[in-house]
Amino acid sequence: MDKFACGCCAMLQEVNKIKMQYNASLIELEKEYTKTKHCLEIIESSRIAFTATLFASEKFRCFGDFNVDMTIRYELVFLNLGGAYNASTGIFTVPRSGVYSITVTAYSDAGSPGRHLAACASLLVNGKAYARVSEENAKDQEDSATIAVALSLMTGDKVYVNLSPGCSLCDEGHYNTFSSFLLYSNE
């Protein structure tokens, strides 16, 4: 064999060796990319949060007084990451099992001096009350109360707020709110 042929063979062997190292590195990078993409999908699907307020307008309005418990439909949605809050029903359907922070503010302005005033609400999960607030006072013009809880919820749970009989929520701003966000997922 001549020297030229041996040099080509040596060069081809070196190119094949580099090509094998490159392919092995590429396979490892593709595995890491797949893992990273999966982690990012999990993070993105864990972005669950909403905040809604009772009325869209700032004109004085009331919700209530009813003779039975009534689900409150918070109509103005400021944020709905994950799309789990339904303004038509007032229900937050849990999209991912985990621990959630949930807050409800109940506020009422009597509208005129001496008018009966009661701001009451119950936080329910699948029909079971987890927290209630009630503020009834005929001596002042305004009443308010707040619920703030952390609850372990399962995918598909229905979370909503009921107005108690004899109560009303009246305001001319965005004082009555319902909010939740995922603290951490159990999945």
Summary of the structure (lengths in Angstrom):
residues: 187
radius of gyration: 29.1
end to end distance: 65.6
largest distance: 112.9
contacts: 547
relative contact order: 0.23
helix: 23%
strand: 44%
